[in-house]
Amino acid sequence: MTRLDPMSRVSSGRPTFLLRNGSLSLRFDVRSILVCIPLILAALTVAVISLATGDYDVTVQQVLQAFTGDAPGLAQTIVMEWRLPRVLSALVFGAALGMSGGIFQSMTRNPLGSPDIIGFNTGAYTGALIVMLTLGGGYFGIAAGALVGGILTALAVYLLAYRRGSQGFRLIIVGIGISAMLAALNHWLILQAELEAALAAAVWGAGSLNGITWEQAAPAAVVVVVVGVATLAVARRMQLLEMGDDAARALGVPAEPTRLLLLILGVALTAAVTAVAGPIAFVALAAPQLARRLTRSAGITLLPSAAMGAFLLVASDLAAQRLFAPIQLPVGVVTVCIGGIYLVWLLAREARKS
């Protein structure tokens, strides 16, 4: 039976509460929850606006009625069949990217340690490209290719960076090198493909939510939810690893097996998104750090990172749809523009600190 323990304070003095269910327990920071609530409300507000606007405008009342099946026939179809898969994908995929970025930034103890920079996105893209261009696979084939490509890239980076343990900075440097090599391979694969397939792969490679249907969105959402719950179950171990391997081992956390498990979970979250929408850049980089500044936490917290990621991606997708309407941009174009500004600011800030 699930039980909520009274509020307690951890060693940092921050108020927390504990959720217990048998042997499983999850600790929540109160400030993190207070940050998550407005972020989730903001993301849902943007989602409703996105559902209501387009070539055929729908009122907010009709959007809400569509969820109960009471909207007029055309409005019901537009909201539930045409627009909701895209909006739901933006929310779920943004949360997945935010959580994945949180995992890798925590592992590397570096704000640049995200799947965009380390190359796991590029590896997932390589796996999906090979399936698309050489095997002609459908959705599940592309999803499997993205997952295998991401995991193989992660293992290659991990093994090449391993030297009596995997150190964060070495992981980033090796990841950047692997990413550059895979990016060159991806360009070569596209250049060697037939024109129609190459154009489709290039558009998909920009990161796009255009044309997503329930057949694509539903399986990916299920995968993200399952992997996300598993990630939250080991979130406490992740936070202990930030204290250092020796301290983690002293507290009963096996450092390298836990790090490898987190690596697989983070890649699975990234690959689930890449399989459907292509490699969407910079959300995983920016979301954890923005959430960390709002929560004022010492380390990365996954729930605020997920909430921030959901807000960033759904807002970016709305901008991609409406900025140059009726032309719809790939959402990756918008996130690259926003993320590029953020990356310049982050590099300048780190340079001043050093």
N, C-alpha and C positions, 0 to 999 in steps of 0.2 A: 504494500500500500504506500502510495506517495505521501510524503510528509514534509511540511515546510518548517524548518527549524527557526527559532527566534533569531532576530538580527544579532550578529556578532561583529567584532572588529578584528581584522587581521593585523599582522605586525606593523603594517604601514599606517595603521590608524584609520583606514578607509572602511566605512560600514559595508557589510556584506550579509547575504542570507544564503542558507544552504538548502537545497532540494534533495531529499533522500528517497530512494525507492529500493529497498532491500540493501544489497551491497553496493549499489550504484549511487553516487552522490555528485551533485553539480553545485559549485559555488558561484554565486552571482554578485558582482559588485553593484551597489545601489546606484552610484553615479553613472555607471555604464548603462543600466536599465533606463535611467532618466534621460540619457542621451539617445538611446535607441528609440524611445517612444516618439519624440518629435520627428526623428529621421524617417521612421516608418510612416507616420502620418503624412509627412511631406511627400514621400514616394507614392503613397496611395492617392494623394491629391493630384499629383502630376499624372498618375495612371488614369484617373477619371477624366482629366482634361484631354488626355491622348485618346481615350475611348470616345469622347464626345466630338472631337474635331477631325476634319478631313474634307474630302471632296463633297461628302454628304454630311452636314452637321446634324448632330443629335443633341438634344437637351440633356442636362445632367439628370433630370428626373427620369427621362427615358432610359438613360444608362442604368440607373438604380433599378428601374422596373424590369430591365432585361434580365437581371440576376434572379428575379422571381418568376420570370416568364410572362409578365404582364405588359411588356412593351408592344407597340404596334408591330405588325409583321416584318416590315422592311427594317425598322430600327433594331428589332430583335436579331435579325440575321446579321446586320452590319456589326453590332456590338459583340455578339457571342461567337459568331463564326469567322468574321473577317478580321476584327481588330483585337479581340481578347487574346488569341494565341500569341500575337506579337507583343502586346503589353505584358502579359504574364511571363513571357520569355525574357523580356528586359528586366523585370523584377528578379526573377529566379537566377538568371545568368549573372546579373550584377552582384547579387549576394554571393554566388559561387566564386566569382573573380575576386571580390573583396576578401572572402575567407581564404582563398588560395594565396593571395598576396600576403595576408597576415601570417600564414604558416611559414612562408619562405623568408619574410622579413624577420620573423622571430628566430628561425633556424640560423640565419646568417648574422643576426644582430646588426642589420644594416638596412637603412631605408631604401637602398637601391636593390635589395634582394627580392625581386618579384619575378614571376614567370616570364614577363616581357623581357626583362634584362638578362636573366640567366639563360634563356633560350628554350624553356620548356614549351612555350607557345609555338615557337618555330618548329620544334620537333614534332609536336602534335600536328601542325600544318603539313609537315613533310609526310608523315604517315597517311594523312587524309589525301594528300595530293597523289601519292603513289597508287592508292586505291582508285581515286577518281580517274586518273589519266591512263593507267595501265591495266587495271582490272575492271574498270567500268562498274564499280559496285554501287549499290543503292545506299539508303540512309544508314542502315545498320552496318554495312560494310565500311562506309566512311567513318562511322563512330568507332568501330573496332580499330581501324587504321590510325585514327587520331589518338586513341588510348595507347596502342602499342608504340606508336612513334613518340609520344610524350614520355612513357615509362622508360623506353630504351635510351632516350636522350638524358633523362634524369639519372639513370644508372651510370651512363657514360660519364656525365659530369661528376657524379658522386665518387666514382672509382678513380677518376683522374685527379680529383681534388683531395683524395684520401691520403693522409700521411699521419699515422698514429692518431686518427680521428679526423673528422671533416671540419675544417675551420671556415668560418663564414666568408672572409675576404677572398681566400683561395677559391672557394666555390663560385663566387661571383666572377672572378677573373677567368676561370676555366669556362664557365657558362657563357660569357661574352664571346670567347673564342669559338666554342662549339656553335653558338648561335650564328656567327658570321659564316661559318662553313656551311651550315644547313641552309641559310638564306641564299647562298650562291647555288646550292644544289636545287633549291626550290625554283629559282629563276631558270636554271638549265632545264628542269623538267617541263616548265611552262613553254619555254622556247622550242622544245622538241615535240610538243604535242600538236595535234591538229588545231586549226584556227578556232573553231567553235568551242572545243573543249578548253583550249587555253584561255579564251575570253571569259568563259564561265568560271574557271578556276581563279583567274585574276580578280574578277569582281567578288567572288566568295572570299578570296584572301584578304580583301580590304576590311572584312568584318561587317556583316550586314544582317539585319533582322527583316529585310524586305521579303515578303512572300512566305513567311513561316506559317505553317498550318498546325492543326492539332496533332496530326500524325507525327510531326517532328517535335513539337513542343512538349507533348505529354510524356513520352519516354525519357527525354532529357531532364525534365523537371523531377521525375521519379528518381533518376540516378543522382541528381544534385541533392535532393532531400535525404536520401539514404546515406550518401557519403558525408553530407553535412552533419547529420546526427552522429555518425561515427567519429567525425573530427571533433565535435564538441565533447564527446566522451573522453578523448585523450587531451583536451585543451589544458587541463591542469598539469599534465606531464610536460607539455610544451612550455608552459610558463616556468616550470622548475628548471628546464634545460637552459633558460635564459640566465640563470644564476651561475652557470658553468657546469661542465661535466662532473667534476669532483663533488660539488654540492648536490647535484642531482642524484649521483650514485649513493651518496650518504643518506639521502632521503628515500632510497629504494627504487629509483627510476633508472633502468638500464639505458644508458645514453644512446649508443649507436643503434640498437634495435628500435628504440622510440623514434630516433631521427629518420631511420629508413621508413618506418610506418607513416610518419608525417609526410615524407617525401612522396610516397605512393598516393596518399589521400589528396595532397595538394595537386599532383599531376592529374588525378582522376577528375577533380573539379574543373581544372582547366580544359582537359580533353573533352569533357561532356559539353562544354560551351563551344569549343572549336569545331566539334563534329557537326553542329547545327548552324552556327553563325559565322564560322571562320575565326581567325585570331583577332579578337578585339583588344586593342592595345591600351595601356596606361590606367585602366580602371583598377587593376590589381596593384599597380604601383602607388596610386594616389589614395585610394580609399582607406587602407590601414593607418596611414600617417595622419590624414585628416581626422579620422575617428579618434586616434590617440591624442591629438591636440584638444579635442572636445572633452574627452573623458579625463584628461590630465593623468593618465595612468603611466606607471613606470615602464611597462612593456606593452606588447601588442595584445589587444583583446578581440576575440573573434566575432562575437555578436555585433558590437558596434561597427566593426569592419564590414560585415555582411550587410548591415543596414545602410551604411554609407555607400557601399558598392551598388546596392539596389537603387538608391536615389540617384547616383551619378549616371547610371546606365539608362534608366527610364527617362531622366531629364535630357540626356544626350540624344536619345532616340526621338523624343518629341521635337527637339531642335532639328534633327536630321530630316524629319518629315515636313516641317513647316517653314524652315528658313528660306528655301527656294522652291516652295510649292508652285506648281504640281510636281516638280522634279524632286524625287526622294533620294537623298544621299545615303550611302552606307554609314551606319552609325560609327564605324571605326574611323571615318574621316573626322567626325566631330570629337571623338575621344582623343585622337592624336593631336588635334589642335589644342584642346584643353590640357591634355597631359604634357604636351611639349612645353607649354608655359609653366606648368607645375614643376617639370623636371629642371628647367633652367633656374627657377627659384630655389629648388632643393639643392642643386649643385652649388649655387652661389652661397647659400646658407651654410652648407657643409664646409665650403672653402673658408668662410669667415671664422667658423668655429675652430678649424685646424690652424 
